[in-house]
Amino acid sequence: MGKHQEHRILKNPRSIQKKNVKPSKGALIITSTDEFFIESRKEALIVSIILGTVFFLSGLWILSHFNHVDIVVLFLGLYPIIGLLMLIKGVFTPKRYSNLSFDRLNGIISYPATFFGKPLEGPFNELKVVFAVSGDIDGYSPQEYLKVVNTFRPKKLDLLKTISYENPQEEWSLYVWYMDKNRPLPPGDAFDEYRLQDFERRKAEGFPRPLYPSNIPTPEATKEQQEEREKIGGW
């Protein structure tokens, strides 16, 4: 397991566009405001259904062609069981349990459990994530994933949960930026209608300094707002 990533804005994150937020057709972003940012991870349930079906049917087919029992057969006998469990997870897990949710003002994150059960929830500043690399075999290029280490449940093992298959540095930067309630909202026209009220909230609080460091500038939406922040907040 890689080193836990610092809560830091590493680079410019992906821009959140209104066309990718519900009620737009096919949108996976459920909510995108100055208080909550919620993304659906229902594709993980779809993958679970597909892989579960493959494991279950292929396992039954393989076992039906063995007429003796040995360690290999016993191992292959796990395939239908694994497949069935994956099918159950994919079919019966409530869709809301697959959401990746950020509560900006209260600093709370909620993300899907690795197996069954309700999402895990806790303070964002205590969240442990890693950039995990896989796929560097047989000529395939390595792929980085953003994975969460199970932080909010008593445990004996650190389990990893993939929360993004995209560019992990951009995704992590987006989440850190959004959850830094002392900074302006991240880039993207999906946040535009909330920028002024977010600015006024921070102004009323005296423009407190950022919660997390950043490798890039995070200026206000307008030059006038930036000047006001520098005058009142000093940053």
Secondary structure, 3 states (H helix, E strand, C coil): CCCCCCCCECCCCCCCCHHHECCCCCCCEEEECCCEEEEECHHHHHHHHHHHHHHHHHHHHHHHCCCCCCHHHHHHCHHHHHHHHHHHHHHHCCHHHHEEEEECCCCEEEECCCCCCCCEEEEHHHCEEEEEEECCCCCCCCEEEEEEECCCCCCCCCCEEEEECCCHHHHHHHHHHHHCCCCCCCCCHHHHHHHHHHHHHHHHCCCCCCCCCECCCCCCCCHHHHHHHHHHHCC
